[in-house]
């Protein structure tokens, strides 16, 4: 691998690892804010304890996300300084805003939220977590605006003397059609991730010993059960939103980057009423597939909404790009685009199915997988599905994580050979004078650091998952229904 390949690999490792924690931070902040709002409205102590639990998950995840985010920013000066010189005037404002939001506003108010329990007025304390939640949403929108410029450059002029892209309108940058389409899709994927994590932990605490058990492992069985259903509902609703927003995003990408969508379908020849390929086998060099299982007209519907529309193929687009941009290959690695697109869809669909199955299996106070005496086919299928869910609970959060990862791999690799589509090539963005040993050394260093962070984060999450639910920090708690005043509802509130 040469310097370009190693630099791309390093940026991929750093970015993908960082994005493990971004969706969780976004979704856990909103879930925590929602639970605390419900607690403030109802005064139910079980909601207060669930608020503290999800808030602790948020703090652990947010801390690791900040560290990995800083490393990602270093990449622009470490391996991609040539690209930073070209792109800096556009990316600089978005990075500054995101930095102020993530490292100042969100971190400050998250600290106020945690240490302000029993020290702040109730509504003021609630406002702190909502500020964190809204801050994560704004931060995501701004950073996606920067990425959307790389997919569809807008609001810029190229200085003829310096050759740098200069931002002409921040508002136009933020309202890039790709950003307006990608933002809701990204948020939906984020909430799928957070919902799946909450679902897995709480379902394991409620039913983790299997469907045959009669007594809960702790006194919080009903509380964990309710949180499991909340997580399942979040995953299910967010999954439906992913489907709807993904359909719109696909149409926008087809318009601005037709080569990307052609590669996603391994569509080499232009077709009218194009079919969607479910499965295909072809040469590893991305040539025409030997075998393909297709659904007629579906690709045209996904691309334009019209089953009779024409979808441009890779061969024709390559010819167009050669005339427009000059000699060279403008075809991404088709097998990667094809399979990441399908794996993104497949893992997301399985996550939605798992959430739906758990909601059905736990309806009306039922325990998933327990034999309720039903003999119908539906009852037998429900029992089997419930037992499978309980057995594979730890894997459920990995499904939306994998879908997010495959989605970003598709988004970034299928744009090649461009860093900024039609404007700046990837091979021109690497830092001058950078050598393979230097990139390899930093890649290994980041790998060791990220391995340590992964172990720390996982151990902390497992530790929090095994603990009994507690109330506000530093105060005793009481169980619902024991006749005691909930500790968090003291005069300090």
Secondary structure, DSSP 8 states (H G I E B T S, - for coil): --HHHHHHHHHHHHHHHHHHHHHHHHHHHHHHHHHHHHHHHH--HHHHHHHHHHHHHHHHHHHHHHHHHHHHHHHHHHT-HHHHHHHHHHHHHHHHHHHHIIIIIIHHHHHHHHHTTTTS-HHHHHHHHHHHHHHHHHHHHHHHHHHHHHHS--SEEE-TTT--EEES-HHHHHT-HHHHHHHHHHHHHHHHHHHHHHHHHHHHHHHTT-TT--S-SSTTHHHHHHHHHHHHHHHHHHHHHHHHHHHHHHHHHHHH-HHHHHHHTT--S-EES--EEEEEE--TTS---SEEEEETTHHHHHHHS-TT-EE--HHHHHHHHHHHH-SS-----HHHHHHHHHHHHHHHHHHHHHHHHHHHHTGGG--TT---S--SHHHHHHHHHHHHHHHTHHHHHHHHHHHHHHHHHHHHHTTTTEEETTTEEGGGSS-TT--HHHHHHHHHHHHHHHHHHHHHHHHHHHHHHHS----STTS----TTSSS--TTSSTT-
